[in-house]
Amino acid sequence: MDRQVFYSIIIVCLNAGNKLINTVESVFAQEYGGYEVIVKDGGSDDGSVETLEKKYYNEPKLKLCRKNDKGIYDAMNQAIELADGDYFLFLNAGDSLYDSSVLGKVTRFILGDKAKNKKLPDIIYGDMYHKTLDTVIYPAPQINDFTCYRNVPCHQTCFYNRVMFDERGYRQEYNVRADYEHFLWCFYEKKADIRYFPDMVAAYEGGGYSETKENRKLSAVQHRAITAYYMGKKKAFKYRAVMLFTLAPLRSALAGSRYFSGFYNKIKTYLYGRKGGSVL
């Protein structure tokens, strides 16, 4: 295939209804055509997959896999086995690419970066619009120990070079934090070349799997185990103390509020620019 960069856009779903169609349509609307869409369905019975098949029955860029799985990360791992892309992007049904120019812009960024550094970046991450909060989430422009502890970019905004999955996929024992664990594995074990793409990538629906009330406590337990493993218990404890001392729970509440999140993110972004990503 004659191409510059080829993407595998992976969408996992289960009884997603019209959200599945909306997410797929955001990919098929892309002006840049070097992509495939892999829909991994875990056994939906709401008619959503049948609707998708009917709408795109003759679309060669669509790969549909209907197979039981053990959860979201097992579904992602199954989809990876089908992927032919140079880069993988994982979306949940309900999320979408921000606009029709995303893949074209990311491609120009990747190729420009390759020209300067003689190799393709391992991970590219960008900005995200949060639909529920009606605000833009700007990630730290540099990845370091503290940003790894506090808040790595959402997987909906991360383009992974396929080599980041050559050795292994997501570890399913971290059933609400496997994407976080994998990002830290890339950073600490693989010494990944991670680059910030300063533009919008995805529109995130909100209310993700790890954000449900029943999973928040489990998420915190898994976060503690993952950070202790990759950073060491002493450094992880230090960062946890820093977070408590700097009122992290209050700041998280502001970031998650529809009324205050916009203001909070503007202040955070300003400080990122002034301090190169080390801001709390």
Secondary structure, DSSP 8 states (H G I E B T S, - for coil): ---S--EEEEEEESS-THHHHHHHHHHHT-SS--EEEEEEES---SSHHHHHHHHTTT-TTEEEEE---SSHHHHHHHHHTT---SEEEEEETT-EESSTTHHHHHHHHHHHHHHHHSS--SEEEEEEEETTTTEEE---SS--HHHHHH----GGGEEEEGGGGSS----TTSTTTHHHHHHHIIIIIS---EEEEEEEEEEE-S--GGGSHHHHHHHHHHHHHHHHHHH-HHHHHHHHHHHHHTTHHHHHHHHT-TTTHHHHHHHHHHHHHHHTT---
